[in-house]
């Protein structure tokens, strides 16, 4: 009941008054700082020209000047949080973690199953792990991480799925 003694339905929080969610926080430019495919870690040299940009509903990837675009949907209510990436009519089910200026993605290269952890393992949905750092205005790119504690990554197979140019990347490139 309100002050006047009447029963009134409480207003539900609108999107305008709700706290910012991951859809807002993911938007912007991101530099890949770590990538792992089936347990193989990509070299920093390979990652230096690999960037993602998220808008409200599109994810654009740039690898050495070649651009690919996909749509994406986030579901922060799942555990782990889920992301669906669709390009050329094909949807990849992934997971993500967004904390401040760090974004982790895990997307399977061959499986139609959603990953369950940020742990790159061959022949599993947890295949491709990517770690990204937000690129702030004025930054040439986010610093590539050289620390040994990497809790996430990206891989050639994800790049192949998202960008045709990436198909030229070989597994030997990841071993360097």
C-alpha positions in Angstrom: 0.0 0.0 0.0 1.1 3.5 -0.7 0.7 6.6 1.5 -2.9 6.9 0.4 -3.7 3.4 1.4 -4.0 2.1 -2.1 -2.4 -1.0 -3.5 -0.2 -0.1 -6.4 2.1 -2.2 -8.6 5.7 -1.2 -8.0 7.4 0.1 -11.1 9.9 -2.4 -12.5 13.4 -1.1 -13.1 13.7 0.1 -16.6 16.8 -0.4 -18.7 17.5 3.3 -18.3 17.7 3.1 -14.5 19.3 -0.3 -14.2 23.0 -0.6 -13.5 25.2 -0.9 -16.6 25.5 -4.5 -17.7 28.1 -6.4 -19.7 26.5 -5.3 -23.0 27.5 -1.7 -22.1 30.8 -2.6 -20.6 32.1 -4.8 -23.4 31.7 -2.1 -26.0 34.9 -0.6 -27.4 38.2 -1.7 -28.8 40.1 -4.7 -27.3 43.7 -5.9 -28.0 44.3 -9.7 -27.8 47.1 -10.2 -25.3 47.0 -14.0 -25.0 45.7 -16.8 -27.1 45.7 -20.6 -26.7 44.5 -23.2 -29.1 44.3 -26.8 -27.9 47.0 -26.1 -25.4 49.3 -24.3 -27.9 50.1 -20.7 -26.9 50.4 -18.0 -29.6 53.4 -15.8 -29.7 53.2 -12.2 -28.8 54.3 -11.4 -32.4 51.2 -13.1 -33.8 49.0 -11.3 -31.4 50.2 -7.7 -31.9 47.9 -7.0 -34.8 44.9 -8.9 -33.5 42.1 -6.6 -32.3 38.4 -7.0 -31.5 35.9 -4.1 -31.4 32.4 -4.5 -29.9 29.4 -2.3 -30.5 25.9 -2.8 -29.2 25.3 -5.9 -31.3 28.4 -6.4 -33.6 31.8 -7.8 -33.0 34.5 -6.7 -35.5 37.9 -8.5 -35.6 41.0 -7.2 -37.3 44.0 -9.4 -38.1 46.9 -7.7 -39.8 44.5 -5.3 -41.6 41.8 -7.8 -42.6 38.4 -7.2 -41.1 35.6 -9.6 -40.2 32.2 -8.9 -38.7 29.9 -11.0 -36.6 26.8 -10.5 -34.5 26.9 -11.5 -30.8 24.6 -12.0 -27.9 25.6 -12.1 -24.3 23.9 -13.9 -21.4 25.4 -12.8 -18.1 22.8 -14.9 -16.2 24.5 -18.2 -16.9 27.5 -19.6 -15.0 29.9 -19.2 -16.7 28.5 -16.2 -18.6 27.7 -17.1 -22.2 28.3 -15.5 -25.6 26.9 -16.6 -28.9 28.8 -15.4 -32.0 27.2 -15.6 -35.4 29.0 -15.1 -38.7 27.9 -16.2 -42.1 24.9 -18.0 -40.6 27.0 -20.1 -38.3 26.7 -19.6 -34.5 29.5 -20.6 -32.1 28.5 -21.0 -28.5 31.1 -19.6 -26.1 31.7 -18.3 -22.6 33.1 -15.0 -21.5 34.3 -13.2 -18.4 34.4 -9.4 -18.3 36.1 -7.7 -15.4 37.2 -4.1 -15.7 39.5 -3.8 -18.7 40.1 -7.5 -19.1 37.9 -9.8 -21.3 38.3 -13.6 -21.5 36.6 -15.6 -24.2 36.5 -19.4 -24.8 35.0 -20.6 -28.0 35.1 -24.1 -29.5 36.6 -24.5 -33.0 34.8 -27.7 -34.0 32.3 -28.6 -31.3 28.7 -27.4 -31.2 28.8 -27.6 -27.4 29.3 -24.6 -25.2 32.6 -24.5 -23.3 32.5 -25.0 -19.5 35.8 -23.5 -18.5 38.6 -21.1 -19.6 41.0 -24.1 -20.0 42.3 -24.8 -23.6 42.1 -28.6 -24.2 42.4 -30.4 -27.5 39.3 -32.1 -28.8 37.0 -30.4 -26.3 34.6 -27.5 -26.3 37.1 -25.6 -24.2 39.5 -25.4 -27.1 40.2 -21.8 -28.0 40.8 -19.4 -25.1 41.5 -15.7 -25.7 42.4 -12.9 -23.3 41.9 -9.2 -24.3 42.7 -5.9 -22.7 40.7 -2.8 -23.4 42.3 -0.2 -25.6 41.8 3.3 -24.3 41.6 6.4 -26.4 45.2 7.5 -27.3 46.7 4.0 -26.7 48.3 2.5 -29.7 47.3 -0.8 -28.3 47.0 -2.5 -25.0 50.2 -3.9 -23.6 50.7 -7.5 -24.5 50.9 -9.5 -21.4 54.2 -11.3 -20.8 53.3 -12.6 -17.3 53.2 -16.3 -16.8 49.8 -16.2 -15.1 47.3 -16.2 -18.0 43.8 -17.2 -17.0 42.5 -16.9 -20.6 43.4 -16.8 -24.4 42.5 -16.7 -28.3 43.5 -19.0 -31.2 44.0 -19.6 -34.9 40.9 -21.7 -35.1 38.6 -19.0 -33.8 40.3 -16.6 -36.1 39.7 -19.0 -39.0 36.1 -19.2 -38.0 35.7 -15.4 -37.8 38.1 -14.1 -40.5 39.0 -15.8 -43.9 42.5 -14.4 -43.8 43.2 -16.3 -40.6 42.9 -19.5 -42.5 46.5 -18.9 -43.7 47.8 -19.2 -40.1 49.3 -22.6 -39.5 49.8 -24.5 -36.3 53.5 -24.1 -36.7 53.0 -20.3 -36.2 51.6 -21.1 -32.7 54.6 -23.2 -31.8 57.1 -20.3 -32.4 
